[in-house]
């Protein structure tokens, strides 16, 4: 178990306690931790002339089926518009990281596949990413990481349940919108 004295909080940055204020604090803490983790884990990308979007694109294309993926699928996975991804694909093609090939069934449709250079760069980046990840996590006790992982799993499950509930039940019988904190109570 984590002792309360092990957790140091800067109370000057904390909003007043209570309903929405504590929810805001939780979200702010998670976002701050995610930003720090991303910064720590992507520190080696500059050595590979990559950024997180290029790395995510390499990963998605690399994990796609043997036939590759469409530009639309890549845009969806990155959460970007197709026009933004079009520029990204053009730059990655110019750097020799991927191919854009026509499909056998529909000559108008193009699929993206990693080149040998792209596969090697992805492998090198994932190795560096993994080393950095191990370095970051080695600073924490194993039992604490296990507890944190369990809490995050439960948190993710509750968020997924809440998201599913909000997609199905967005209004009450009297047609009043359901508040997000009510959805959280329902999913608990």
VOGU-3710 file (C-alpha; in Angstrom, 3 decimals, decimal comma):
1> xxxxxxxxxx> 0,000/0,000/0,000  1,047/3,576/-0,581  1,450/5,544/2,629  -0,116/8,989/2,584  3,162/10,513/3,816  4,876/9,205/0,641  2,687/11,379/-1,562  3,704/15,015/-1,587  1,175/17,487/-2,904  1,623/21,140/-3,619
11> xxxxxxxxxx> -1,507/22,404/-1,886  -1,087/25,897/-3,364  -1,893/24,450/-6,814  -4,893/22,447/-5,625  -8,431/23,747/-6,118  -10,834/23,704/-3,164  -12,033/20,226/-2,168  -15,422/18,991/-3,186  -17,316/17,479/-6,115  -16,112/19,110/-9,307
21> xxxxxxxxxx> -12,913/20,557/-7,802  -11,540/17,111/-6,929  -12,489/15,814/-10,385  -10,624/18,713/-11,960  -7,598/17,935/-9,765  -7,612/14,253/-10,795  -7,817/15,118/-14,486  -5,096/17,769/-14,132  -2,817/15,295/-12,330  -3,348/12,609/-14,968
31> xxxxxxxxxx> -2,699/15,040/-17,817  0,429/16,415/-16,124  1,760/12,879/-15,544  0,956/11,890/-19,153  2,766/14,957/-20,491  5,828/14,206/-18,359  5,845/10,547/-19,389  5,582/11,472/-23,051  8,393/14,005/-22,714  10,646/11,481/-20,980
41> xxxxxxxxxx> 9,893/8,681/-23,413  10,272/10,713/-26,578  13,552/12,406/-25,666  15,458/10,095/-28,052  13,213/10,797/-31,049  15,165/13,852/-32,124  18,216/11,635/-32,683  16,083/9,733/-35,222  14,662/12,919/-36,792  11,207/11,960/-35,558
51> xxxxxxxxxx> 8,437/13,453/-33,519  5,577/11,699/-31,766  3,266/11,956/-34,803  5,799/10,419/-37,179  6,528/7,688/-34,636  2,806/6,970/-34,194  2,425/6,819/-37,988  5,336/4,393/-38,288  3,839/2,228/-35,545  0,347/2,193/-37,047
61> xxxxxxxxxx> 1,532/1,427/-40,562  3,953/-1,183/-39,217  1,185/-2,907/-37,246  -1,256/-2,862/-40,150  -1,961/-5,969/-42,141  0,545/-7,301/-44,660  -1,402/-5,382/-47,320  -0,783/-2,054/-45,569  -3,283/0,591/-44,509  -5,138/3,386/-46,217
71> xxxxxxxxxx> -4,392/7,046/-45,641  -7,896/7,382/-44,183  -7,158/4,651/-41,624  -3,900/6,384/-40,708  -5,649/9,752/-40,322  -8,282/8,178/-38,066  -5,669/6,466/-35,901  -3,702/9,710/-35,493  -6,834/11,801/-34,875  -5,894/14,152/-37,702
81> xxxxxxxxxx> -7,518/15,297/-40,918  -6,723/13,520/-44,154  -5,160/16,703/-45,541  -2,730/16,883/-42,592  -1,870/13,233/-43,002  -1,386/13,729/-46,732  1,452/16,163/-46,011  2,909/13,816/-43,395  2,807/10,895/-45,850  4,468/12,993/-48,562
91> xxxxxxxxxx> 7,322/13,967/-46,232  7,747/10,405/-44,990  7,820/9,130/-48,581  10,429/11,751/-49,477  12,524/10,504/-46,530  12,230/6,935/-47,853  10,248/5,654/-44,857  7,176/4,343/-46,639  5,601/3,401/-49,934  2,193/4,355/-51,285
101> xxxxxxxxxx> 1,102/1,457/-53,495  -1,974/0,875/-55,643  -4,205/-1,998/-54,663  -4,734/-4,930/-57,004  -8,517/-4,720/-56,704  -9,015/-0,964/-57,095  -6,371/1,033/-58,967  -7,709/4,282/-57,486  -7,061/3,178/-53,925  -3,562/3,460/-52,437
111> xxxxxxxxxx> -2,151/1,649/-49,455  0,707/2,708/-47,208  3,478/0,287/-46,301  6,788/0,788/-44,527  9,943/0,604/-46,611  12,907/-1,361/-45,300  14,325/1,933/-44,033  11,014/2,692/-42,297  10,910/-0,754/-40,652  14,483/-0,358/-39,422
121> xxxxxxxxxx> 13,813/3,137/-38,081  10,711/1,877/-36,271  12,681/-1,007/-34,740  15,475/1,341/-33,634  12,992/3,830/-32,144  11,033/1,149/-30,316  14,277/-0,174/-28,840  15,268/3,319/-27,655  11,707/3,943/-26,427  11,792/0,672/-24,499
131> xxxxxxxxxx> 15,150/1,480/-22,901  13,945/4,904/-21,844  10,701/3,391/-20,510  12,642/0,855/-18,420  14,889/3,652/-17,152  11,915/5,746/-16,042  10,083/2,858/-14,370  13,201/1,515/-12,649  13,008/4,490/-10,292  9,802/3,182/-8,714
141> xxxxxxxxxx> 9,236/0,190/-6,439  7,687/-2,814/-8,197  4,790/-3,166/-5,745  3,912/0,530/-6,099  3,897/0,191/-9,916  1,663/-2,873/-9,612  -0,809/-0,958/-7,434  -0,750/2,012/-9,788  -1,329/-0,255/-12,773  -4,316/-1,844/-11,037
151> xxxxxxxxxx> -5,812/1,541/-10,170  -5,320/2,786/-13,734  -6,974/-0,359/-15,105  -10,014/0,198/-12,880  -10,057/3,885/-13,825  -9,915/3,013/-17,547  -12,739/0,485/-17,167  -14,908/3,075/-15,401  -14,158/5,628/-18,124  -15,086/3,114/-20,822
161> xxxxxxxxxx> -18,323/2,292/-19,011  -19,106/5,985/-18,652  -18,356/6,614/-22,322  -20,599/3,732/-23,386  -23,375/4,985/-21,102  -23,126/8,514/-22,488  -23,403/7,206/-26,054  -26,500/5,153/-25,233  -28,288/7,306/-22,679  -27,639/10,966/-23,441
171> xxxxxxxxxx> -30,996/12,235/-22,227  -33,372/11,534/-19,367  -37,050/10,779/-19,830  -37,852/14,471/-19,367  -35,354/15,287/-22,178  -32,912/17,022/-19,837  -29,227/16,350/-20,634  -27,438/14,053/-18,198  -24,490/15,650/-16,442  -21,141/13,900/-16,618
181> xxxxxxxx> -20,909/13,536/-12,823  -24,276/11,720/-12,889  -22,896/9,318/-15,496  -19,918/8,662/-13,250  -22,230/7,851/-10,336  -24,239/5,483/-12,556  -21,113/3,623/-13,651  -19,774/3,221/-10,097
//
